Amino acid sequence: MKITEAELKDVLIIEPAIFEDSRGLFFESFNSVTWAEQGLPSQFIQDNQSFSSKGVLRGLHFQQGVHAQGKLVRVITGKVLDVAVDIRPESPSFGKWEFFELDATTNKMIYIPEGFAHGFLALEDSIFSYKCTAGYHKESEGGIIWNDPVLNIEWPIASPNVSEKDILLPSFESYFKKI
C-alpha cells in the first residue's frame, strides 16, 4: 500500500498493492491492523454504496459536530471525478478544494477526514463505495451547492444531473455565516 498526502492537508491518497495474473486481480481495500500500523483510521462504522449514471453529480455533503464523518472512498466499477472541500474554519486550506480521479482500473482510494465536504461527478456509469468513521445522523447533515461561486469548483460539465435535494443546498458563504 502506498500512501500519499494530497495538496489538501489531512486528505490521503491510498494506492493498494494489486496482485494480477491471468485470472484477474486481488487487493485489500481495507485491513484494520495494517491501517492502524500506518496511523490511518481503522474504525469504520458504516459502509455505503451508490450507483450513478454518467453525468450524475452528488454533493457537496458532510456531517457536522460530533457526528462528523471521515470517509474512505473508492470506485468499484466505472470512473468518477471526486472532490474534497476543506470546511474547517481554522484550517489554512479552509474553502480550498481538490479533485481526484477514481476508477475501477487503478483502484486508488481517497481518505477524506472529518471537516470536509465531499462530492463526485460520474464520468461513466459507476458504483461508488465509501466507509464512514461515524454513522449517518439526519440532524447533523449539511451541504453546499455544487456550483458555488465562492468555491468555484471547475467541474468539467455545465449541466450535470443533480438531485432536487442537492439543487437546494445553500452557498458556501451563506452556510458559514450561520456558524
N, C-alpha and C positions, 0 to 999 in steps of 0.2 A: 504494500500500500504506500502510495506517495501522497504526502500532504503538503499543500502549498497555500500560503496566505494570499488571499485576494487583495486587491487595492483597498477595499473597504475593511477597516480594522475589525478583526474578530471573525470575519467570514472566511471559511476554509474551502479549498478545492481538494477533493479527495478522489484519487485515481486508484482503483483497486488493482491488485495483481490478478491478471486474467490468464487463465490456462486454456490454451486452444489445441485441438487436434482434429483429426478427420471427422470426429463425431460431433464437434461443436465447441462449446466453451463452458468454463466454470469460473466463478469468482464468488468471494464472500462479500455480500453487500453490507453486512454488519456482524461484528463479533464483540460482545460486551467486554470480554477480558482484554483483547487486543486494543480496543478503543481506550479503555481505562489506562492501559500501559502507555499509550500515546498522549495521555492528557486530554482526550476527547470526551464529550458527553457519552456516558454508557447507560444511562437510564432513560429509556423512551417509554411513554405511557400509552400512546395511541398511534396506530398506523392508518393512513388514509390513501385512497387511490381514486383517480378520476380518469375518465376518457374525455378527450376533447378533439373535435374535428378541426381540420386545418382552418386557420383564421380565427379560432376562438381565443379570446384574451380573458384571463381570470385574474382578478386582483384590482387593486393592491390591498392585501388583507393582513391583519395582525390581531393578536390578543393582548390586552392591556393588564397592567398591575400584576398581582400575584398569579394571574392565570396566563401571563406571557409565555409564548411557546418558542423554543428553539426548534428548527426543522432541518432534517436531513432529507434532501430532495434528490430524486433521480427519475429517469425516463426508462420505462420497461419496453415500450415499442414506440417508434416514431422519433420526432425531434421537436424540441421547444427552445424558445429564447426565454430564459429565466431571468428575473430581475430581483435584486435586493436593494432596499432603500433604508438608509440609516435614519431612524426616527428617535434616536436618543438625544434629547436636547443638550446634554452635557458633553456629547461626543464631538471631537474636532471634524468628523465627517458627517455631522448632522445635515440632513437634506440632500446628501450625495447618494447616487445610485450606481450600480454596476450590473452589466449584462453577463450572462453565462450561457453558452450554447450547450445543451444537454441532449444526448441522443442514445439510442439503444445499441449503437456500434461501439462507442468508446466506453460506455457505462460509467462515465465520470459522474460524481456526486458533488453536491454543494451542501455544506453545513452553514445554515443561517441562524445565528443566535437570537435570543430574546432581544427585543428592542429594534427589530427591523420589520418593515412592511415587505410583503412578498407578492409577486405575481408572475405570470408567464403567458407567452403567446405560443400557440401550437403552430409550428411551421409545417407540420404534417399531421395526419391523424395520429394521436398519441395517447398512450396510457402513462400517466404521471403518478408517482408514488412518493409519499413523504411520511417520515416518522416524526412524531412530536414529543417534546420533553414534558408537555403538560396536556391535559385533556381539553377539549372544546368547552367553553363556558360562554353561553349566549350573551350574558350581560357584559362580558369583557371584550366582546367582538368590536373591532374597529376597522376602518378602511379609508383609503384616499382614492379619489377618482384617477383612473388610468392615464388620462391625458392632462394631468395637472400642469398649468402654465409655469408655475414656480419650479417644480421638479424638472420639467422639460425633458422627459424621458424620450429618447429618439427611437420610438417604435418603428419598425420597417413596414408599417401598414397604416393606411389612412382611416379605414373604416372596418375595424375588427368586429367580430361577433361577440358582444358583451352582454351579460345578463342584465335584466331590469334592475336588480338589486345593486349591481356594481355601477350602473349608469348614475344612480342616485347618491353615490358616495360623495362626501364633502371634499373640498380642496385641501391641500396641504396647509395653506395659510389659515383657512377658517378652522380647521381641526386643531391646530396648535395654538390658536388664540383662545380656545376653550380651556386649555390646561392652566 
